[in-house]
Amino acid sequence: MNTTPTVHPVDPAFAADARITREQYQRLYAGSLEQPEAFWGRIGERLDWMTPPTVIKDTSFDLHDFRIRWYADGELNAAANCLDRHLAERGDKTAIIFEPDSPDAPAQHISYRELHARTCQAANALRALGVRKGDRVTIYLPMIPEAVVSMLACARIGAVHSVVFGGFAASSIADRVADCGSKLIITADEGRRGGRGVPLKANVDAALKLPGTNSVETVLVVRHSGAAVDMQMPRDRWFDAVVDSQPVECEPERMNAEDPLFILYTSGSTGKPKGVLHTTAGYLVYCAYTHEAVFDLREDDVYWCTADIGWVTGHSYIVYGPLANGATALVFEGVPTWPDSARFWQVIDKHAVTIFYTAPTAIRALMREGDEPVKSTSRGSLRLLGSVGEPINPEAWRWYFEVVGGSRCPVVDTWWQTETGGIMISPLPGAMDLKPGSATRPFFGVQPALVDPAGRVLEGEAEGNLVITDSWPGQMRTVYGDHQRFIDTYFRTYPGNYFSGDGCRRDADGDYWITGRVDDVINVSGHRIGTAEVESALVSHPKVAEAAVVGFPHDVKGQGIYAYVTLVAGEASSDGLRDELVRHVRAQIGPIATPDHLQWAPGLPKTRSGKIMRRILRKIAENATDQLGDTSTLADPSVVESLVRDRRVP
Ligand code: WTA
């Protein structure tokens, strides 16, 4: 890119009052790299410890001496840090504002004291049902207060939660339950989204009929929509019936800093989703501190992150970061476009939201509706905007800044991953000039580097693969049940470094611009989907012989899903079969994996050794058929011509 980006200098009024100014960032950043022990030791003091740590950083990315341990001899409880320690001074402060799907249903304000009591009751209920420290609990809930309560209840008793996004279908739930051997599932009768019901309990029932799921002893069902559901006694219990009668005090479990806090499944370039495991202290320190610094948090802020708790953004920046900081966080059950496309802005006005954190895909979708729905609202309470999940294109950034934020609110474009636990590269709003489309600078303690495919470090202005050269506290510790996969996935490509899977450019000022995934992961509306997962869903259909899936640029979703399918010999292609295969993928994985285009492929472009050349398939899907490159190494170059001819024009 040769175009000079627009620079929005730090707003002096904002900087005057900011938690971290430019000078402070420079000094603290340098200190965080020179003396990580001293830096993170000091930051760790923000938590309440049962035993304060003496060893702060004990890490090495060297494959012969690999270890990642932070605050390793400390003891603490994450839920106590999110609740108990606020009671003295913030007991009556609102912890959670719940805004239901329907604007006509009443919002709820839940104070820290109430959230503490409800969490203790749920924790006692889990204990009464036999859940012990180290046991796994699957949470498959809509965006309702019980989701937060359930996560914190697990943390309180040392159970490891695995939250499964409510948009996943039965077999995705089953895979995740089976992988970690959950003992208990917390779900609801139904979720509500855009006025429609989501049959959560029915999905759990279907999942538990699938193989590998008989570790589950109990299903707790939150009564939410009131829809009739099938209760199988004694397995299924109503949440309120078990929880409401419990005592409102529950002794928090003493956890070692490196005891697991949660597992969250995420897609990679190969195989089934990985159970990303985060531990207690490093994760909590990191998400609390990033939340405070990046969002320039104030005591009276009303903070709203629109993510779902089924994704890491919900874990770190709806639950653990904000609550560890004693903030007021809004939990929204609904969707941006229902009852109309002004809903986000109406909710901002209704609850006087000051910090708003959302995804580029939502911004682009709302931008298409024009400025009117936004301008029908005031948004006068806003002071800071954030973006996460995928690269934000400069047009969307500008619309967000100018129309949504009225050119008053800095936009923090935050780059991070499920694996990183918290924000890694992002502007600090009082310290950095903003450039639409750039995540700008690394957070304290984060050492990014760009490498070429051979692993050579690129200096200065450059574009390459993004690695992180040393550990930070929020880093994942392992892939649940498969430590080798953790090492192989993240540390073997560029030995001595954590490999993010993202491409990135650094400009002449030293600002970072994430360019997107360089592996076989596609980012659809900010959701990570492995091409391998969609392919295996397709080939699980009896009429499919082979499938190859790639991403292509999509105006609203960022990337869309393009599938090439070869049918088994003798099967005829038809529009009916195409619809059936698309439905099959939705039923296997969930609606987020719905292919946008499905092209019949008499053959796939393969090398003589049988490897599918995805580069070519990507170019065809992108309609860049003039850039197919060298096809002479293909076993049968003629397949390319037929694929180009039959391309489905997106
Ligand atoms: C992408 C979400 C550009 C990136 C927190 C990363 C981004 C993947 C940004 C992680 C951003 C996230 N700019 N790309 N600000 N934030 N990504 O695990 O490709 O769901 O690797 O974590 O999203 O997605 P995940």
Boltz pocket constraint, residues with backbone or C-beta under 6 A from the ligand:
constraints:
  - pocket:
      binder: B
      contacts: [[A, 266], [A, 311], [A, 312], [A, 313], [A, 387], [A, 388], [A, 389], [A, 390], [A, 391], [A, 392], [A, 413], [A, 414], [A, 415], [A, 416], [A, 417], [A, 418], [A, 419], [A, 425], [A, 439], [A, 500], [A, 501], [A, 502], [A, 514], [A, 515], [A, 516], [A, 517], [A, 523], [A, 526], [A, 527], [A, 528]]
      max_distance: 6.0
